[in-house]
Amino acid sequence: MIQTKPRDALRHGNLKEALINYTLNAADDGMLADLSVRKAARELGVSPGAAYRHFPDKNALLQCVAERGFDSLATAFEHTVPFDSTAKDAADARKRFAALAMAYVSFAGAHRELWRLMFGPFGLGPSGASDRPSTYDWLGKCLSELANCDIIAPPRPEHQFFAWSAIHGMSDLQGSPALRAQPIAASVERQCELIICALAAQR
């Protein structure tokens, strides 16, 4: 059920956030296909004109929500592998890489429709200014730590893309018979070891 807010809760500049939260709830409920700015305004108890002042159309709202999705993913990454931290040794570098991959796969599994929005056309538009690293930067950090521990070759851009696409593909396959043979955590750990082996061969 999508949560709405009474009209008096939206009087002091909260409407934009209410619209974003409404859309995030719609994503969790699998209802983005039926979303419109007008419908959101109606269910939030405000006029369509007030909502359109923040988001002139559905696409603008979806792009903003996709950006929020990346913010949430970055928060999950920061909790898992703080960006200013460093691997203590080779074993820790491997552990951190696998933990980051697991955080990615877990986020995709918990927020399927939002995740697809993030990596669709609305997630690839111009993003707002942010003082945090991009989620892609976290992957580069973990690969660099593996290289610094002489586990893999110094990562080139194509190496990073290969690692991301392998983990992203596993995220997309959640629920598929291809991954039902073992728990997802074991599948992620195995995938990470295969990525490491492939990149080690590039030395």
C-alpha positions in Angstrom: 0.0 0.0 0.0 1.4 3.4 -1.0 1.6 5.7 2.0 0.3 9.2 1.6 0.5 12.4 3.7 -2.3 14.7 4.7 -2.4 18.1 3.0 -1.3 20.0 6.1 2.0 18.0 6.2 2.9 19.4 2.7 2.6 23.1 3.4 6.2 24.0 4.2 8.3 22.9 1.3 7.8 19.1 1.8 5.8 18.4 -1.4 8.9 17.6 -3.5 10.1 15.0 -0.9 6.6 13.7 -0.6 6.4 13.1 -4.3 9.7 11.3 -4.3 8.8 9.1 -1.3 5.4 8.3 -2.9 7.3 7.2 -6.1 9.8 5.1 -4.0 6.9 3.4 -2.3 5.3 2.8 -5.7 8.5 1.1 -6.9 8.5 -1.1 -3.8 4.9 -2.0 -4.6 5.6 -2.7 -8.2 3.4 0.1 -9.4 5.6 2.4 -11.4 3.9 1.5 -14.6 0.7 3.1 -13.3 2.4 6.2 -11.9 1.7 9.7 -13.0 2.4 13.1 -11.4 -1.3 13.9 -11.4 -2.2 10.6 -9.7 0.5 11.2 -7.1 -0.8 14.7 -6.4 -4.3 13.4 -6.0 -3.3 10.7 -3.6 -1.2 13.1 -1.6 -4.1 15.5 -1.4 -2.6 18.4 -3.3 -3.4 20.1 -6.6 -1.7 18.8 -9.8 -0.4 22.3 -10.4 1.5 22.3 -7.1 3.1 18.9 -8.0 4.0 20.0 -11.6 6.0 22.9 -10.2 8.4 20.4 -8.8 8.2 17.8 -11.6 6.9 18.9 -15.0 6.3 15.3 -16.1 6.6 11.7 -15.0 10.0 11.4 -16.6 11.5 14.2 -14.4 10.1 12.5 -11.3 11.5 9.1 -12.3 14.9 10.5 -13.0 15.0 12.1 -9.6 13.9 8.8 -8.0 16.6 6.9 -9.9 19.2 9.3 -8.5 17.8 8.6 -5.0 18.2 4.9 -5.7 21.9 5.5 -6.4 22.2 7.5 -3.2 20.7 4.6 -1.2 23.0 2.1 -2.9 26.0 4.3 -2.1 24.8 4.4 1.6 24.7 0.6 1.5 28.2 0.5 0.1 29.5 2.9 2.7 28.2 0.7 5.5 29.8 -2.3 3.9 33.2 -0.9 2.7 33.7 2.7 4.0 35.2 4.6 1.2 38.0 6.1 3.2 39.1 2.7 4.6 41.7 0.4 3.2 42.1 -3.3 3.1 44.5 -4.6 5.8 45.9 -7.5 3.7 45.1 -9.8 0.8 42.5 -11.8 2.7 40.8 -8.6 3.7 40.8 -7.3 0.1 39.1 -10.4 -1.1 36.6 -10.2 1.7 35.8 -6.6 1.0 35.3 -7.2 -2.7 32.9 -10.1 -2.0 31.0 -8.0 0.6 30.6 -5.1 -1.8 29.2 -7.5 -4.5 26.8 -9.0 -1.9 25.6 -5.5 -1.0 24.9 -4.8 -4.6 23.1 -8.1 -5.2 21.1 -7.7 -2.0 20.0 -4.2 -2.9 18.8 -5.4 -6.3 16.9 -8.2 -4.7 15.2 -5.9 -2.1 14.3 -3.1 -4.6 13.7 -4.8 -7.9 11.7 -2.2 -9.7 13.8 0.7 -8.3 16.9 -1.1 -9.4 15.6 -1.6 -12.9 14.7 2.1 -13.0 18.2 3.0 -11.9 19.8 1.2 -14.8 17.2 2.1 -17.3 17.1 5.4 -19.4 16.0 7.5 -16.4 19.0 6.5 -14.4 21.4 7.4 -17.2 20.3 11.0 -17.5 22.2 14.0 -16.1 22.6 13.5 -12.4 22.4 16.1 -9.6 25.6 17.4 -7.9 26.8 15.0 -5.2 29.8 15.2 -2.9 30.0 11.4 -2.5 31.8 8.9 -4.7 29.8 7.3 -7.4 28.7 3.7 -6.8 31.0 2.7 -9.7 33.9 4.3 -7.8 33.5 1.7 -5.0 34.1 -1.1 -7.4 37.2 0.6 -8.7 38.4 1.0 -5.1 38.0 -2.7 -4.3 39.7 -3.8 -7.5 42.6 -1.4 -6.8 43.0 -3.0 -3.3 43.1 -6.4 -4.9 45.8 -5.2 -7.3 47.8 -3.5 -4.5 47.9 -6.9 -2.8 49.2 -8.5 -6.0 46.1 -10.6 -6.4 45.0 -9.2 -9.8 46.6 -7.0 -12.5 46.2 -3.2 -12.1 42.6 -2.8 -13.2 42.0 -1.1 -16.5 38.6 0.4 -17.4 37.6 -2.7 -19.3 38.5 -4.8 -16.3 36.2 -2.8 -14.1 33.4 -3.0 -16.6 33.9 -6.8 -16.8 33.6 -7.1 -13.0 30.6 -4.9 -12.8 28.7 -6.7 -15.6 29.4 -10.1 -14.0 28.0 -9.0 -10.7 25.1 -7.0 -12.3 24.2 -10.1 -14.4 24.0 -12.2 -11.2 21.8 -9.6 -9.7 19.5 -9.8 -12.7 19.3 -13.6 -12.4 18.0 -13.6 -8.9 14.9 -15.8 -8.8 16.0 -17.7 -12.0 16.4 -21.5 -11.9 20.0 -20.8 -12.8 20.7 -19.7 -9.3 18.5 -22.0 -7.3 21.1 -24.7 -6.8 22.8 -22.9 -4.0 22.2 -19.9 -1.6 22.7 -16.5 -3.2 25.6 -15.7 -0.9 27.5 -18.7 -2.0 26.8 -17.8 -5.6 28.1 -14.3 -5.1 31.2 -15.6 -3.4 31.9 -18.0 -6.3 31.3 -15.3 -8.9 33.8 -13.0 -7.1 36.4 -15.7 -7.1 35.9 -16.3 -10.9 36.2 -12.5 -11.5 39.5 -12.5 -9.5 40.8 -15.5 -11.4 40.0 -13.8 -14.7 41.6 -10.6 -13.8 44.7 -12.3 -12.2 45.3 -13.9 -15.6 45.7 -10.4 -17.1 48.9 -9.9 -15.1 
